[in-house]
Amino acid sequence: MSAWRGAGTRRLAIVLLALLALAPGGAAGDRALPCGMAGAGHPTARNGRRLVWGDEFNGSSLDLAKWKFHPTMNSGDCVYTNDARTARVENGCLHLLVVPSGDPQKPQMLPRGVSTRDRMAFKYGYLEMRAKIPFRHGAWPSFWMTAQPELQKAAWMSEVDIFEIFSSKDTVVANLHKWSRKKGHFMIQNGAERLNREYVFKDCANLNGEFHTYGFEWTPEEMSFFVDGEKFAAFPIDEEHDYCPGAGLGMSGHRDFHNIHVNNEIFTPGHGWCPKEKRITADDTLPIDYWIDWIRLYQKDGEEILSSKDGRTWICSPVATEEDAPSP
């Protein structure tokens, strides 16, 4: 009986997707479908690239061969855990939660960052996530990358923010950063005569209840950022387009191997940067939910991916074939 129901559910999802494809907006119409229902067939190719890595979050727990809990954004006035109270795989999704801690000194409990650090690092390709993200006061969810330290060639660490939501009801923000122990921190600035970094949803009435896709394309020349297939930002990363030339750091760090991070943070006074108007308050209800349906990485010849069990020994990962892809 359960197998029949599963097959029927998949058939229903395919029919719904076909109908949605005929509607204005095409495949973007799948935003109301729950985890595991969108993108039927798990495409093994995209824009001339092949699926080489991903997680559909269809198991019963986080796959620790692909991910680890890694403290990337810590605040001294929050409780961080690595357990199912704040991070669990359920209903075909990775579910990250901010919940009450019961501690009046540290009233919120949240997950440590989920990361591919010491597990997988890549250079160039197209990375995409389908997720339902908290767009609300006090929330600071993100999907981002940093250079893997053992593979880093530049004298500074690269950070790539595929998106961050800064306590906003409708806006995602992308950015590039350089972190240098000797020279400090530099990033792309927004504003007049600057590169655009923001995507503003035109219809945000039900944004907290919708899934959207967030994409990132990386070549030796440029990093591009997408929402629902629409490119909203593009940052050149060649040496002629250094966004902080006075620092003398160059751009090579943005061409180092990077790993992936996912965080469901909040704005609290314990963070080094916490604008007062974004700070979570007692009036902000909990939980704060971040649902991730899947994360997929596509590459073509000349783009690289490495895997490791301990972060010290790295090997070339085999390219996925159609036979290796998850079953629909």
C-alpha distance (Angstrom), angle and dihedral (degrees) to the residues before:
residue distance angle dihedral
M1 . . .
S2 3.83 . .
A3 3.83 91.9 .
W4 3.81 90.1 50.8
R5 3.78 90.6 50.5
G6 3.81 91.0 49.3
A7 3.79 92.2 51.6
G8 3.80 90.5 46.5
T9 3.78 91.2 50.6
R10 3.80 91.5 51.8
R11 3.83 91.2 48.8
L12 3.80 90.1 49.9
A13 3.82 90.4 50.1
I14 3.82 91.3 52.1
V15 3.81 91.3 49.6
L16 3.81 90.7 48.9
L17 3.79 91.5 49.6
A18 3.78 91.4 50.3
L19 3.80 91.2 51.9
L20 3.79 92.2 45.9
A21 3.79 90.8 51.2
L22 3.80 88.2 61.8
A23 3.78 92.3 52.6
P24 3.82 124.2 85.7
G25 3.75 108.4 -78.5
G26 3.83 93.7 30.7
A27 3.80 114.9 -148.5
A28 3.81 90.8 6.6
G29 3.80 85.2 76.2
D30 3.81 89.8 78.0
R31 3.81 90.7 80.3
A32 3.82 92.2 105.7
L33 3.82 94.3 51.1
P34 3.82 114.8 104.3
C35 3.80 126.1 -121.4
G36 3.78 115.2 -56.6
M37 3.81 93.8 17.9
A38 3.81 100.7 86.5
G39 3.79 126.6 74.8
A40 3.80 93.4 25.4
G41 3.79 110.6 -154.9
H42 3.82 96.5 30.5
P43 3.83 96.6 -115.5
T44 3.79 114.0 -119.2
A45 3.81 94.0 -160.2
R46 3.78 135.1 43.2
N47 3.80 130.5 176.3
G48 3.78 93.2 -19.1
R49 3.82 93.8 -44.2
R50 3.82 131.0 109.1
L51 3.79 127.9 -132.8
V52 3.83 105.5 -102.5
W53 3.81 103.4 162.9
G54 3.77 139.6 5.5
D55 3.77 149.6 131.4
E56 3.80 124.8 -128.3
F57 3.84 91.5 -175.3
N58 3.79 92.2 -132.9
G59 3.82 96.4 140.0
S60 3.78 130.8 87.1
S61 3.82 96.3 -104.5
L62 3.79 141.7 14.7
D63 3.81 111.9 -67.2
L64 3.81 101.8 -119.1
A65 3.80 90.9 -168.7
K66 3.83 86.0 69.1
W67 3.80 102.7 28.1
K68 3.78 142.5 33.4
F69 3.79 134.3 -172.5
H70 3.78 105.5 -107.7
P71 3.83 125.8 176.7
T72 3.79 104.2 -124.3
M73 3.82 105.0 144.7
N74 3.79 110.0 28.7
S75 3.79 127.4 175.2
G76 3.80 121.2 -167.3
D77 3.79 93.2 -139.9
C78 3.84 97.7 57.3
V79 3.80 133.5 74.7
Y80 3.83 113.5 -124.0
T81 3.80 123.9 -159.1
N82 3.79 138.6 177.7
D83 3.80 95.6 -153.2
A84 3.79 139.7 94.0
R85 3.78 93.8 -85.4
T86 3.81 89.2 78.2
A87 3.83 107.1 10.3
R88 3.78 125.5 37.3
V89 3.78 142.4 141.8
E90 3.79 111.3 -122.1
N91 3.80 138.6 148.1
G92 3.80 90.9 9.3
C93 3.82 93.2 -56.1
L94 3.78 141.2 98.0
H95 3.80 102.0 -120.5
L96 3.82 117.7 -159.5
L97 3.81 116.4 -173.2
V98 3.78 140.6 -172.1
V99 3.82 107.5 -151.4
P100 3.83 137.7 168.1
S101 3.80 111.8 -79.3
G102 3.80 99.2 -159.4
D103 3.81 89.4 -128.0
P104 3.83 111.8 113.9
Q105 3.82 90.6 -156.6
K106 3.81 92.3 51.7
P107 3.81 103.3 22.5
Q108 3.83 99.1 174.1
M109 3.81 128.1 66.2
L110 3.80 119.8 -161.7
P111 3.81 141.0 162.2
R112 3.76 125.1 -90.5
G113 3.77 112.9 -115.7
V114 3.81 116.1 -70.9
S115 3.79 107.8 -135.7
T116 3.82 145.5 169.2
R117 3.82 88.9 -141.0
D118 3.82 109.6 140.7
R119 3.82 88.4 7.3
M120 3.80 108.7 65.4
A121 3.79 135.2 0.9
F122 3.78 128.5 175.8
K123 3.77 142.5 -175.3
Y124 3.81 120.2 -149.0
G125 3.78 129.6 -10.9
Y126 3.79 139.8 94.8
L127 3.83 118.8 -61.8
E128 3.79 122.3 -171.9
M129 3.79 138.4 -179.9
R130 3.79 130.8 -169.0
A131 3.78 109.3 -153.6
K132 3.79 148.2 151.0
I133 3.79 104.6 -132.8
P134 3.82 131.7 -166.8
F135 3.80 109.6 -108.7
R136 3.78 99.8 -176.9
H137 3.77 144.4 108.5
G138 3.80 114.5 -65.3
A139 3.83 95.2 13.0
W140 3.80 122.0 125.2
P141 3.83 107.7 178.1
S142 3.79 118.8 166.4
F143 3.82 147.5 -179.3
W144 3.79 109.9 -158.6
M145 3.81 148.6 139.6
T146 3.80 141.3 -135.0
A147 3.78 133.0 -170.2
Q148 3.81 113.9 -89.3
P149 3.85 102.3 -113.8
E150 3.81 97.8 -139.2
L151 3.81 91.2 51.3
Q152 3.79 96.9 41.4
K153 3.82 117.3 121.3
A154 3.80 100.8 173.5
A155 3.82 120.5 85.1
W156 3.82 89.0 -122.6
M157 3.80 135.2 49.1
S158 3.78 121.1 -107.6
E159 3.79 121.9 -140.2
V160 3.81 121.6 -169.3
D161 3.80 118.3 -169.3
I162 3.80 107.0 -158.4
F163 3.77 85.2 -177.1
E164 3.77 141.5 -20.0
I165 3.80 126.7 -177.7
F166 3.78 111.2 -147.2
S167 3.81 102.7 -158.5
S168 3.81 88.4 -63.2
K169 3.79 133.8 149.4
D170 3.81 96.3 -150.2
T171 3.84 115.1 4.5
V172 3.80 135.6 90.9
V173 3.80 120.6 -169.4
A174 3.82 130.0 -154.1
N175 3.79 125.0 -164.9
L176 3.80 148.4 160.3
H177 3.81 124.3 -131.4
K178 3.78 137.6 -171.0
W179 3.80 118.3 -153.3
S180 3.80 115.1 -165.5
R181 3.80 123.6 174.9
K182 3.77 90.9 -151.0
K183 3.80 102.6 36.8
G184 3.79 105.1 27.7
H185 3.80 134.8 -130.9
F186 3.81 128.2 -28.9
M187 3.80 132.1 176.7
I188 3.79 142.1 168.3
Q189 3.79 110.7 -83.6
N190 3.80 123.0 -139.5
G191 3.77 126.6 -137.2
A192 3.80 140.9 62.6
E193 3.82 114.7 3.1
R194 3.81 89.4 2.4
L195 3.79 130.7 111.7
N196 3.79 113.2 -84.4
R197 3.81 111.5 -110.4
E198 3.82 102.7 171.7
Y199 3.78 138.9 85.1
V200 3.81 116.7 -167.1
F201 3.80 118.3 -162.8
K202 3.79 111.0 -128.7
D203 3.80 93.1 -150.2
C204 3.80 113.3 37.5
A205 3.81 99.6 156.1
N206 3.82 92.3 111.9
L207 3.80 100.3 15.0
N208 3.81 93.7 129.3
G209 3.80 89.2 57.4
E210 3.82 97.4 47.9
F211 3.78 135.5 86.7
H212 3.81 117.8 -137.9
T213 3.78 134.4 176.3
Y214 3.80 120.9 -115.6
G215 3.81 115.9 -164.3
F216 3.78 137.8 -171.2
E217 3.81 126.4 -167.7
W218 3.80 118.7 -166.5
T219 3.79 127.3 -170.1
P220 3.82 130.4 159.6
E221 3.81 88.0 -97.7
E222 3.81 105.0 39.7
M223 3.78 149.3 12.9
S224 3.83 115.3 -143.8
F225 3.80 129.8 -169.6
F226 3.82 128.9 -151.8
V227 3.80 141.4 -171.8
D228 3.81 115.8 -163.8
G229 3.80 89.1 -15.8
E230 3.82 94.7 -52.2
K231 3.80 115.9 121.7
F232 3.79 109.2 -134.5
A233 3.81 102.3 165.7
A234 3.80 138.4 24.8
F235 3.81 124.6 -175.7
P236 3.82 120.1 -167.7
I237 3.80 111.4 -136.9
D238 3.80 101.1 -172.4
E239 3.79 119.1 113.6
E240 3.82 93.3 -102.7
H241 3.82 91.3 64.1
D242 3.80 102.0 51.4
Y243 3.83 106.5 158.0
C244 3.82 92.3 -153.7
P245 3.82 105.4 30.8
G246 3.78 93.0 161.2
A247 3.81 90.7 68.5
G248 3.79 92.0 62.9
L249 3.81 93.0 -139.9
G250 3.80 99.6 121.1
M251 3.80 124.3 -153.2
S252 3.81 103.8 -86.3
G253 3.81 93.5 107.4
H254 3.81 89.6 69.0
R255 3.80 86.8 62.6
D256 3.82 95.3 54.1
F257 3.82 122.5 105.7
H258 3.82 110.2 -81.9
N259 3.78 136.3 -161.9
I260 3.80 128.8 -149.5
H261 3.81 129.6 -109.6
V262 3.80 131.8 -171.2
N263 3.81 120.9 -169.0
N264 3.79 136.4 177.9
E265 3.80 97.3 -162.9
I266 3.78 131.2 161.7
F267 3.79 133.7 -149.3
T268 3.80 110.4 -103.5
P269 3.82 131.8 155.2
G270 3.81 89.1 -106.7
H271 3.80 91.0 73.2
G272 3.77 118.4 91.0
W273 3.80 89.0 -127.6
C274 3.79 115.7 39.5
P275 3.82 118.0 143.1
K276 3.79 108.6 -149.2
E277 3.80 94.4 -125.5
K278 3.82 91.0 56.9
R279 3.81 96.7 46.0
I280 3.81 115.4 120.7
T281 3.81 114.0 -114.6
A282 3.79 138.3 -167.4
D283 3.81 87.6 -96.1
D284 3.82 91.8 63.6
T285 3.79 106.8 94.9
L286 3.80 123.4 -134.2
P287 2.97 146.6 -104.1
I288 3.79 103.2 57.9
D289 3.81 106.0 -162.0
Y290 3.81 129.8 -154.7
W291 3.82 113.0 -176.5
I292 3.83 120.0 -168.3
D293 3.80 116.2 -168.3
W294 3.80 97.0 -176.7
I295 3.80 145.6 -25.2
R296 3.85 119.0 -149.1
L297 3.78 134.2 -177.8
Y298 3.82 122.8 -157.8
Q299 3.80 125.6 -170.6
K300 3.79 141.1 172.0
D301 3.79 132.7 -151.4
G302 3.81 111.2 -55.4
E303 3.82 93.8 28.7
E304 3.79 113.5 105.9
I305 3.79 139.6 -141.7
L306 3.81 128.1 -179.4
S307 3.79 131.7 -170.6
S308 3.80 133.1 -158.1
K309 3.79 141.0 176.4
D310 3.79 97.5 -153.8
G311 3.82 107.8 17.3
R312 3.80 92.0 -110.8
T313 3.80 104.7 75.7
W314 3.79 114.8 48.2
I315 3.80 128.1 -171.8
C316 3.78 133.5 -174.4
S317 3.79 109.3 -97.5
P318 3.80 116.7 -131.0
V319 3.79 115.8 -109.4
A320 3.80 111.6 -107.5
T321 3.78 116.8 -116.0
E322 3.76 129.0 -155.4
E323 3.81 88.8 -97.5
D324 3.84 90.3 55.7
A325 3.78 94.4 53.2
P326 3.83 120.7 106.9
S327 3.78 116.1 -93.6
P328 3.81 115.6 -106.4
